[in-house]
């Protein structure tokens, strides 16, 4: 498994806490694995909860109607990179 960056680890921690993922350690999330479907198995409700947590933590909104969401939420690494580009907090 590729190693997480500090930003990815912080995001993984937020993901585990905000979605109450039992039995998942933040450091064990593969940063390149899909967040939805075969990867962590998240669903659309999880995406909404995660977007809200990201908004509170990083100070910007993820739009639910964005055409970029598939790319943004593709993996922990993709989401972390998007946050690093847009965060205000």
C-alpha positions in Angstrom: 0.0 0.0 0.0 1.3 3.5 -0.8 2.2 5.6 2.2 -0.2 8.4 3.2 1.0 12.0 3.4 0.3 13.9 6.6 -2.6 15.7 4.8 -4.0 12.4 3.7 -3.7 10.9 7.2 -5.6 13.9 8.7 -8.3 13.5 6.1 -8.5 9.8 6.7 -9.0 10.6 10.4 -11.8 13.0 9.6 -13.4 10.4 7.3 -13.3 7.7 9.9 -14.6 9.9 12.7 -17.3 11.7 10.7 -18.7 8.5 9.1 -18.2 6.4 12.3 -16.3 3.7 10.4 -15.9 1.0 12.9 -12.9 -1.3 12.5 -11.2 1.0 10.1 -7.9 2.7 11.2 -7.1 5.9 9.4 -3.6 4.8 8.7 -4.8 1.6 7.1 -6.8 3.4 4.3 -5.0 3.0 1.0 -4.7 6.5 -0.4 -5.2 5.3 -4.0 -8.1 2.9 -3.3 -11.6 3.9 -4.3 -13.7 5.5 -1.6 -17.0 4.3 -3.1 -18.0 0.8 -4.3 -15.2 -1.7 -4.1 -12.9 0.4 -1.9 -14.2 1.6 1.4 -17.8 0.9 0.2 -19.1 4.4 0.9 -22.4 5.5 -0.5 -24.1 8.8 -1.4 -25.2 9.5 2.1 -21.6 9.1 3.3 -20.6 11.5 0.5 -23.0 14.2 1.9 -21.8 13.6 5.5 -18.2 13.8 4.4 -18.7 16.9 2.4 -20.3 18.6 5.5 -17.3 17.5 7.6 -14.9 18.8 5.0 -16.7 22.1 4.9 -16.5 22.5 8.7 -12.9 21.4 8.9 -11.4 23.1 5.8 -13.6 26.1 5.2 -15.0 25.5 1.7 -18.0 23.9 0.2 -18.0 20.8 -2.0 -21.0 21.2 -4.4 -23.3 18.2 -4.8 -24.0 19.2 -8.4 -20.4 19.4 -9.5 -19.4 17.4 -12.6 -16.0 17.0 -10.9 -17.3 15.0 -7.9 -16.4 11.6 -9.4 -12.8 12.8 -9.8 -12.7 14.6 -6.5 -14.1 11.7 -4.5 -12.2 9.0 -6.5 -9.8 8.2 -3.7 -8.4 9.6 -0.4 -5.4 10.9 -2.4 -7.6 12.7 -5.0 -9.9 14.2 -2.3 -6.8 15.3 -0.2 -5.3 17.0 -3.3 -8.6 18.9 -4.0 -8.8 20.0 -0.4 -5.2 21.3 -0.4 -6.0 23.4 -3.5 -9.2 24.9 -2.1 -9.0 25.0 1.7 -9.3 28.3 3.5 -9.0 27.2 7.1 
